């Protein structure tokens, strides 16, 4: 993992509340929900809070639902909302209700937005890299190998 990624991951792990609220605003999630015609009830664990907590949970070293609910409680403590219990069942049920198509749409939308911000100095040899598989083949440049290549 690069140092920049590790620093960002550490920052999210150390933050209280739901740091993804700043990176993935409610307006963006609301637009995706509207476009996909997803219906939901206004609850404590609505799609917004649940998604922000889930993204934090995935990146956190403590991936427990209890830790995710603790982050939600910290987030709610900032506002004048009644703080829920530390029981994780409501959050886990809400997480299971998150439609996969919503996650896919938000991922694709975020990727497009990031790609639009890429400048020429961020490109590899002036090109967009679409896939890197990490495999290579290396052979000595011997006469025998050259002959076998020319015969194929």
Backbone as CSV, one residue per row, in Angstrom:
resi,resn,N_x,N_y,N_z,CA_x,CA_y,CA_z,C_x,C_y,C_z
1,UNK,0.846,-1.170,0.000,0.000,0.000,0.000,0.896,1.239,0.000
2,UNK,0.556,2.206,-0.842,1.362,3.412,-0.895,1.188,4.220,0.385
3,UNK,2.155,5.054,0.649,2.127,5.873,1.862,0.904,6.784,1.886
4,UNK,0.559,7.374,0.741,-0.605,8.263,0.682,-1.893,7.527,1.053
5,UNK,-2.047,6.330,0.511,-3.251,5.545,0.795,-3.285,5.168,2.267
6,UNK,-2.143,4.776,2.816,-2.086,4.397,4.229,-2.410,5.585,5.125
7,UNK,-1.907,6.769,4.786,-2.191,7.972,5.570,-3.688,8.277,5.543
8,UNK,-4.297,8.175,4.365,-5.737,8.427,4.240,-6.540,7.394,5.029
9,UNK,-6.141,6.135,4.929,-6.828,5.071,5.665,-6.707,5.300,7.170
10,UNK,-5.521,5.660,7.635,-5.320,5.938,9.060,-6.176,7.110,9.525
11,UNK,-6.273,8.131,8.673,-7.090,9.299,9.021,-8.544,8.898,9.221
12,UNK,-9.052,8.049,8.335,-10.439,7.605,8.467,-10.623,6.727,9.693
13,UNK,-9.655,5.862,9.970,-9.759,4.986,11.135,-9.753,5.772,12.436
14,UNK,-9.038,6.873,12.481,-8.901,7.646,13.709,-10.014,8.671,13.901
15,UNK,-10.779,8.926,12.849,-11.795,9.965,12.962,-13.032,9.445,13.692
16,UNK,-13.681,10.344,14.382,-14.941,10.023,15.039,-16.066,10.245,14.044
17,UNK,-17.149,9.605,14.261,-18.308,9.825,13.408,-18.185,9.133,12.071
18,UNK,-18.758,9.759,11.056,-18.839,9.165,9.720,-18.100,10.041,8.704
19,UNK,-16.797,9.830,8.533,-16.015,10.705,7.656,-16.419,10.646,6.188
20,UNK,-17.079,9.567,5.765,-17.479,9.492,4.359,-18.597,10.465,4.025
21,UNK,-19.211,11.044,5.049,-20.259,12.045,4.813,-19.703,13.218,4.007
22,UNK,-18.439,13.529,4.225,-17.812,14.637,3.498,-17.408,14.230,2.082
23,UNK,-16.999,12.980,1.904,-16.541,12.520,0.594,-17.675,12.095,-0.327
24,UNK,-18.737,11.608,0.262,-19.893,11.148,-0.501,-21.130,11.834,0.076
25,UNK,-21.387,13.059,-0.373,-22.466,13.860,0.231,-23.843,13.226,0.048
26,UNK,-24.725,13.579,0.964,-26.096,13.076,0.921,-26.760,13.397,-0.412
27,UNK,-26.458,14.555,-0.989,-27.082,14.948,-2.264,-26.732,13.968,-3.385
28,UNK,-25.509,13.452,-3.390,-25.082,12.497,-4.421,-25.813,11.166,-4.229
29,UNK,-25.910,10.731,-2.980,-26.610,9.479,-2.689,-28.090,9.635,-3.021
30,UNK,-28.672,10.778,-2.646,-30.088,11.039,-2.910,-30.376,11.005,-4.411
31,UNK,-29.477,11.576,-5.215,-29.667,11.576,-6.671,-29.634,10.144,-7.212
32,UNK,-28.691,9.337,-6.743,-28.601,7.947,-7.194,-29.857,7.166,-6.793
33,UNK,-30.333,7.380,-5.577,-31.549,6.711,-5.105,-32.731,7.096,-5.987
34,UNK,-32.797,8.378,-6.330,-33.886,8.869,-7.178,-33.812,8.255,-8.582
35,UNK,-32.619,8.249,-9.168,-32.453,7.698,-10.517,-32.779,6.204,-10.564
36,UNK,-32.458,5.501,-9.493,-32.726,4.062,-9.449,-34.134,3.746,-8.947
37,UNK,-34.879,4.804,-8.570,-36.249,4.664,-8.058,-36.308,3.712,-6.862
38,UNK,-35.368,3.893,-5.943,-35.310,3.085,-4.732,-36.193,3.742,-3.673
39,UNK,-37.044,2.941,-3.070,-37.913,3.423,-2.002,-37.309,3.014,-0.662
40,UNK,-37.396,3.912,0.304,-36.917,3.605,1.646,-37.722,4.403,2.653
41,UNK,-37.718,3.904,3.865,-38.412,4.601,4.950,-37.401,5.460,5.694
42,UNK,-37.870,6.595,6.176,-37.003,7.465,6.966,-36.849,6.841,8.341
43,UNK,-35.680,6.317,8.595,-35.376,5.643,9.853,-34.058,6.183,10.366
44,UNK,-33.712,5.735,11.540,-32.409,6.094,12.093,-31.297,5.603,11.169
45,UNK,-31.403,4.338,10.756,-30.415,3.764,9.842,-30.935,3.868,8.414
46,UNK,-31.035,5.102,7.916,-31.464,5.310,6.546,-30.309,4.954,5.605
47,UNK,-30.537,4.969,4.286,-29.466,4.585,3.363,-28.212,5.460,3.467
48,UNK,-28.375,6.698,3.863,-27.236,7.617,3.939,-26.309,7.236,5.094
49,UNK,-26.875,7.194,6.290,-26.098,6.849,7.490,-25.526,5.438,7.353
50,UNK,-26.345,4.523,6.858,-25.910,3.136,6.726,-24.749,3.020,5.743
51,UNK,-24.856,3.700,4.629,-23.785,3.641,3.625,-22.495,4.255,4.155
52,UNK,-22.588,5.412,4.800,-21.380,6.046,5.353,-20.723,5.147,6.400
53,UNK,-21.548,4.527,7.239,-21.002,3.629,8.268,-20.383,2.384,7.633
54,UNK,-21.042,1.846,6.615,-20.539,0.647,5.955,-19.191,0.902,5.283
55,UNK,-19.057,2.030,4.607,-17.777,2.359,3.963,-16.668,2.512,5.002
56,UNK,-16.990,3.138,6.115,-16.010,3.258,7.202,-15.660,1.884,7.762
57,UNK,-16.660,1.048,7.903,-16.447,-0.291,8.449,-15.511,-1.107,7.557
58,UNK,-15.673,-0.994,6.259,-14.844,-1.746,5.320,-13.378,-1.338,5.443
59,UNK,-13.117,-0.052,5.615,-11.737,0.433,5.693,-11.114,0.306,7.070
60,UNK,-11.937,0.211,8.089,-11.441,0.213,9.460,-10.716,-1.085,9.799
61,UNK,-9.728,-1.000,10.672,-9.053,-2.212,11.135,-9.992,-3.031,12.016
62,UNK,-10.883,-2.352,12.746,-11.913,-3.023,13.536,-13.180,-3.059,12.689
63,UNK,-13.411,-4.155,12.016,-14.501,-4.256,11.058,-15.814,-4.734,11.673
64,UNK,-15.920,-4.673,12.982,-17.125,-5.173,13.640,-18.301,-4.220,13.457
65,UNK,-19.490,-4.786,13.520,-20.705,-3.963,13.469,-20.789,-3.070,14.694
66,UNK,-20.294,-3.560,15.817,-20.294,-2.752,17.042,-19.488,-1.465,16.835
67,UNK,-18.350,-1.560,16.191,-17.531,-0.377,15.907,-18.261,0.565,14.946
68,UNK,-18.929,-0.005,13.941,-19.690,0.824,12.994,-20.807,1.579,13.709
69,UNK,-21.514,0.892,14.603,-22.597,1.543,15.357,-22.017,2.620,16.275
70,UNK,-20.856,2.378,16.829,-20.201,3.400,17.670,-19.915,4.655,16.860
71,UNK,-19.503,4.498,15.601,-19.257,5.657,14.734,-20.559,6.395,14.431
72,UNK,-21.641,5.635,14.253,-22.946,6.259,14.012,-23.374,7.049,15.246
73,UNK,-23.179,6.473,16.418,-23.531,7.163,17.663,-22.720,8.449,17.808
74,UNK,-21.434,8.392,17.484,-20.595,9.596,17.547,-21.096,10.645,16.562
75,UNK,-21.508,10.205,15.392,-22.048,11.119,14.373,-23.340,11.775,14.865
76,UNK,-24.224,10.973,15.452,-25.515,11.491,15.921,-25.369,12.372,17.154
77,UNK,-24.343,12.135,17.941,-24.123,12.940,19.145,-23.847,14.400,18.791
78,UNK,-23.339,14.642,17.581,-23.076,16.015,17.128,-24.371,16.775,16.873
79,UNK,-25.419,16.065,16.471,-26.698,16.710,16.202,-27.620,16.520,17.410
80,UNK,-28.813,17.062,17.313,-29.735,16.974,18.439,-30.715,15.824,18.250
81,UNK,-30.175,14.678,17.853,-30.981,13.484,17.636,-30.777,12.544,18.812
82,UNK,-31.822,11.820,19.165,-31.693,10.862,20.256,-30.694,9.776,19.856
83,UNK,-29.739,9.537,20.714,-28.689,8.568,20.436,-29.237,7.162,20.642
84,UNK,-29.039,6.275,19.659,-29.578,4.920,19.780,-28.751,4.061,20.746
85,UNK,-29.274,2.871,21.007,-28.523,1.936,21.843,-27.351,1.386,21.035
86,UNK,-26.489,0.670,21.693,-25.327,0.098,21.008,-25.645,-1.245,20.369
87,UNK,-26.909,-1.656,20.393,-27.333,-2.900,19.752,-27.088,-2.787,18.244
88,UNK,-26.495,-3.806,17.665,-26.093,-3.742,16.254,-27.130,-4.297,15.283
89,UNK,-28.201,-4.896,15.777,-29.133,-5.584,14.876,-29.773,-4.633,13.860
90,UNK,-30.173,-3.433,14.282,-30.785,-2.476,13.352,-29.833,-2.073,12.242
91,UNK,-28.583,-1.818,12.602,-27.584,-1.448,11.589,-27.342,-2.610,10.627
92,UNK,-27.193,-3.807,11.161,-26.931,-4.977,10.309,-28.091,-5.223,9.347
93,UNK,-29.327,-5.044,9.818,-30.486,-5.193,8.939,-30.507,-4.102,7.867
94,UNK,-30.185,-2.882,8.257,-30.154,-1.771,7.302,-29.061,-1.984,6.258
95,UNK,-27.934,-2.491,6.692,-26.832,-2.765,5.757,-27.250,-3.823,4.748
96,UNK,-27.978,-4.833,5.207,-28.457,-5.891,4.308,-29.484,-5.350,3.311
97,UNK,-30.181,-4.258,3.671,-31.176,-3.651,2.771,-30.547,-2.756,1.707
98,UNK,-29.273,-2.403,1.858,-28.648,-1.544,0.852,-28.630,-2.275,-0.494
99,UNK,-29.279,-1.711,-1.506,-29.297,-2.385,-2.804,-27.909,-2.376,-3.457
100,UNK,-27.537,-3.504,-4.001,-26.239,-3.602,-4.676,-26.157,-2.630,-5.852
101,UNK,-27.279,-2.414,-6.526,-27.269,-1.502,-7.670,-26.974,-0.059,-7.230
102,UNK,-27.334,0.293,-5.984,-26.998,1.624,-5.461,-25.489,1.740,-5.265
103,UNK,-24.894,0.717,-4.666,-23.442,0.729,-4.463,-22.714,0.804,-5.797
104,UNK,-23.180,0.040,-6.770,-22.561,0.036,-8.098,-22.669,1.409,-8.758
105,UNK,-23.844,2.017,-8.681,-24.045,3.337,-9.296,-23.157,4.389,-8.640
106,UNK,-23.084,4.371,-7.313,-22.246,5.341,-6.604,-20.764,5.123,-6.903
107,UNK,-20.349,3.867,-6.997,-18.960,3.557,-7.342,-18.634,4.095,-8.735
108,UNK,-19.489,3.802,-9.712,-19.239,4.256,-11.082,-19.259,5.777,-11.176
109,UNK,-20.185,6.391,-10.480,-20.269,7.854,-10.477,-19.009,8.473,-9.862
110,UNK,-18.560,7.912,-8.741,-17.338,8.414,-8.090,-16.127,8.225,-8.990
111,UNK,-16.055,7.082,-9.652,-14.928,6.811,-10.554,-14.909,7.810,-11.705
112,UNK,-16.073,8.098,-12.290,-16.140,9.089,-13.377,-15.710,10.469,-12.890
113,UNK,-16.189,10.860,-11.725,-15.825,12.168,-11.170,-14.323,12.271,-10.929
114,UNK,-13.733,11.197,-10.405,-12.286,11.207,-10.174,-11.515,11.254,-11.492
115,UNK,-11.984,10.489,-12.478,-11.287,10.466,-13.762,-11.315,11.835,-14.444
116,UNK,-12.399,12.567,-14.266,-12.487,13.907,-14.852,-11.457,14.856,-14.246
117,UNK,-11.007,14.569,-13.033,-10.048,15.437,-12.343,-8.595,15.059,-12.615
118,UNK,-8.381,13.953,-13.326,-7.016,13.502,-13.598,-6.375,14.434,-14.619
119,UNK,-5.196,14.919,-14.267,-4.458,15.771,-15.193,-3.371,14.958,-15.883
120,UNK,-2.766,15.537,-16.881,-1.769,14.829,-17.699,-0.617,14.285,-16.854
121,UNK,-0.192,15.006,-15.826,0.943,14.532,-15.020,0.603,13.297,-14.184
122,UNK,-0.684,12.974,-14.045,-1.070,11.782,-13.312,-1.173,10.544,-14.205
123,UNK,-1.029,10.726,-15.506,-1.133,9.604,-16.427,0.187,8.847,-16.490
124,UNK,0.126,7.582,-16.843,1.324,6.756,-16.996,1.751,6.841,-18.444
125,UNK,2.918,7.417,-18.672,3.456,7.601,-20.030,2.423,8.311,-20.915
126,UNK,1.660,9.227,-20.335,0.670,9.987,-21.092,-0.597,9.214,-21.406
127,UNK,-0.768,8.050,-20.811,-1.916,7.201,-21.120,-2.717,6.876,-19.851
128,UNK,-4.017,6.625,-20.061,-4.860,6.103,-18.986,-4.593,4.613,-18.852
129,UNK,-4.357,4.150,-17.653,-4.176,2.727,-17.408,-5.529,2.160,-17.016
130,UNK,-5.993,1.178,-17.768,-7.292,0.593,-17.495,-7.179,-0.672,-16.652
131,UNK,-6.158,-1.495,-16.925,-5.983,-2.741,-16.191,-4.498,-3.015,-16.031
132,UNK,-4.121,-3.418,-14.839,-2.755,-3.870,-14.593,-2.892,-5.238,-13.954
133,UNK,-2.268,-6.260,-14.558,-2.414,-7.584,-13.967,-1.197,-7.995,-13.160
134,UNK,-0.092,-7.284,-13.264,1.076,-7.565,-12.439,1.906,-8.737,-12.900
135,UNK,1.576,-9.351,-14.012,2.373,-10.488,-14.476,3.344,-10.045,-15.559
136,UNK,4.481,-10.697,-15.580,5.479,-10.442,-16.618,6.125,-11.755,-17.016
137,UNK,6.686,-11.763,-18.189,7.467,-12.900,-18.652,8.810,-12.344,-19.073
138,UNK,9.854,-12.959,-18.598,11.197,-12.493,-18.928,12.044,-13.688,-19.334
139,UNK,12.743,-13.553,-20.452,13.615,-14.625,-20.936,14.932,-14.013,-21.377
140,UNK,16.011,-14.741,-21.235,17.294,-14.219,-21.717,17.274,-14.070,-23.235
141,UNK,17.959,-13.061,-23.731,18.009,-12.805,-25.173,19.122,-13.651,-25.809
142,UNK,18.915,-14.956,-25.793,19.927,-15.858,-26.370,19.581,-16.139,-27.824
143,UNK,20.544,-16.635,-28.560,20.328,-16.984,-29.968,19.284,-18.095,-30.064
144,UNK,19.331,-19.041,-29.135,18.357,-20.138,-29.129,16.934,-19.607,-28.951
145,UNK,16.756,-18.691,-28.029,15.425,-18.112,-27.818,14.977,-17.289,-29.019
146,UNK,15.895,-16.561,-29.639,15.558,-15.770,-30.818,15.099,-16.678,-31.958
147,UNK,15.781,-17.813,-32.108,15.422,-18.766,-33.188,14.056,-19.388,-32.910
148,UNK,13.760,-19.712,-31.658,12.474,-20.323,-31.343,11.345,-19.309,-31.560
149,UNK,11.607,-18.040,-31.316,10.595,-17.006,-31.562,10.345,-16.837,-33.044
150,UNK,11.396,-16.882,-33.835,11.228,-16.665,-35.284,10.546,-17.854,-35.953
151,UNK,10.578,-19.025,-35.327,9.939,-20.193,-35.917,8.458,-20.295,-35.566
152,UNK,7.993,-19.449,-34.660,6.571,-19.505,-34.270,5.726,-18.564,-35.078
